[in-house]
Amino acid sequence: MNIFFVGDELVAGKGDPKALGWTGRVIARTITDGFDLTSHSLGVPGETIIEMANRWEDEVVRRVRTRESNAIVFAAGRADARLKSSLSMVRLSLAGSLDAAKNMGFKAMLVGPPPGTPEENEAIAELGAICEDAASRRGVPYVDTYGPLVTHEHWVTDMATSVEALPGPAGYGLLAWLVLHAKWREWLGIPTEA
């Protein structure tokens, strides 16, 4: 199975001294004997959801082999909140991406944007609500990262001490934990850990 992670600098693990980010931590915990798994992290720093929607299909298709099953995790970043993107365009971009993935036979999941600086959090919360609605309307699993992290001590500390509002190892670990505990293994169809 191919798993594609598409999103911004958090998908790329920017700022993580372990160079794993949350996607590397998730895959490390997912690898199971007898389950053929290939992970593809397709992160673009500073990317908006609208930009992600315009590029993901081309990048994913060139990595797909016809006999393999495929899963895609769209990770909504915070750039749309920072750039004050049109929320209508964000909604349309998400809907189009989720629908296209389904039409291509992909299992899809949507990970919402995590909190950032206090000044941008209200806009990020609104963005997260749009993401959750888009996923819900299409029956796609959604991972809320904003709600659990907005007041989490380690996350808040990471945001306060980072020049670019990037998580450190603890913050990336928290993101990975949220994804792994969102019925991740069941979604992929692999046995749960004993």
PEDA-V139652 format. One record per helix or strand of 2 or more residues. SS is the DSSP state (H for helix, E for strand). FROM is the first residue (numbers start at 1). TO is the last residue. If there is no record, write none. Layout:
ss->SS from->FROM to->TO
ss->SS from->FROM to->TO
This chain:
ss->E from->2 to->7
ss->H from->9 to->12
ss->H from->21 to->30
ss->E from->38 to->43
ss->H from->49 to->61
ss->E from->70 to->75
ss->H from->79 to->83
ss->H from->87 to->103
ss->E from->107 to->111
ss->H from->121 to->137
ss->E from->141 to->143
ss->H from->146 to->149
ss->H from->153 to->161
ss->H from->169 to->180
ss->H from->184 to->188
